[in-house]
């Protein structure tokens, strides 16, 4: 996972239902001072067909071949391209909530161990950092993917399949690049079709000119039934010589959506956000001619502040689809302290539309900018903005995500685009970062302080309920790349549209002792319900 100059991680939008949900602090503050940016020129749509297609054997019949690496040292995924941004001054959050509610959210309904870096070592012969844990839930299963393995669980925590290497899903595929264990996996459950979508990107050629130039692909597998251990339709969609870093997926109407941060390899002057639609109906049917459409919102053609924090695709959860023909929101944030030209803090909402007919059409445009309460995405820490969050007995603070920071630690916040409510919350000393929040009901956080090892917690948007604990870590992260998790996800159970499932990384003393150089991360999968649901 490689990023560019003046770029940083942005967390996966775990779910988007009626409202658009994203990680920033939405409020009507400063609306009068904020002047919308001029409409950008995003360029033309490019339609294409898959570079390859086939159907797998049942995954349950695939035996993982413990492909051991010749290297004996842990594999640290590449750092971001270009220099880190320096802080341009810190403004305390204007909407902070410091009062702790008297009642907690309550216990978990399921809580079990997920994949770990030891699984990486057992399957691929190497350990990796960061883990990029993601997952999704269906009627009977939970599927988890991390760098560089995946597994299928029952809802009670029994592993039904795996751990398998990411490349095992693509064994024998015509696009050989997909068979690599490249990482940045994403898993989605398509509730309306009862299908699973498992993905990864390709990385061959990302170190050009130090390796041969190579085409890049988004590798997308769609299950043929609702059984995630069964057959899959496999597709590869090329992004040319642009490396499609940080892929994020969503489901909207008759399209599967992807956003990427694209870096030109043969032409290193190219940087932009890729926005793609895949022809969902044909992919579900296993049509080898399922089409794709893409736009590149390229720096120089689009103001960098409108794409500088990355963009996230809408992911429509629940049994009811969006209104037929409605455009998909593509959402990001901008920070006036981040050094890419933003004059105010805001949520940027794009609209993406595609019509899959005999002569398909597609469009994308900036719909609106929603000014927010002031927040900082580049934190005032030394030596870099990533070295903020303290851990006990560790010289290596964990990384932060895109939220404001007060004197006592960064809060977590969640808005909806249909509300002016803002909910940054920092009631006690542990620093919090909240990577996943479906719809308008529940959220989940990771918390740490000089007295608390990194732990996973859950917190609702209800002011009457405080946070609860998913798992308490018993060891600190000591790896040197200052990246905690990089991803995590929270998803709504399609059975009741009310139970939430979450995955994140944590450390135990036993796990930390098992692996060298602080690479003993583990993951935890948990579910919970809110009392009013």
Buried (B, 14 or more C-beta within 10 A) or exposed (E): BBBBEBBBBBBBBBBBBBBBBBBBBBBEBBEEEBEEBEEBEBBEBEBBBBBBBBEBEEBEEBEBEEEEBEEEEBBBBBEBBEEBBEBEEBBEBBBBBEEEBEEBBBEBBBBBBBBBBBBBBBBBBBBBBBBBBBBBBBEEBBBBBBBBBBBBBEBEBEBBBBBBBBBBBBBEBEBBBBBBBBBBBBBBBBBBBBBBBBBBBBBBBBBBEEEEEBBBBBBBBBBBEBBBBBBBBBBBBBBBBBBBBBBBBBBBBBBBBBBBBBBBBEEEEBBBBBBBBBBBEBBBEBBBEBBBBBBBBBBEEBBBBBBBBBBBBBBBBBEEBBEEEBBBBBBBBBBBBBBBBBEBBBBBBBBBBBEBEEEBEBBBBBBEBBBBBBBBBBBBBEEBBBBBBBBEEBEBBBBBBBBBBBEBBBBBBBBBBEEEEBBBBBBBEBBBBBBBBBBBBBBBBBBBBBEBBBBBBBBBBBEEBBBBBBBBBBBBBBBEBBBBBBBBBBBBBBEEBBBBBBBBBBBBEEBBEBBEEBBBBBBBBBBBBBEEE
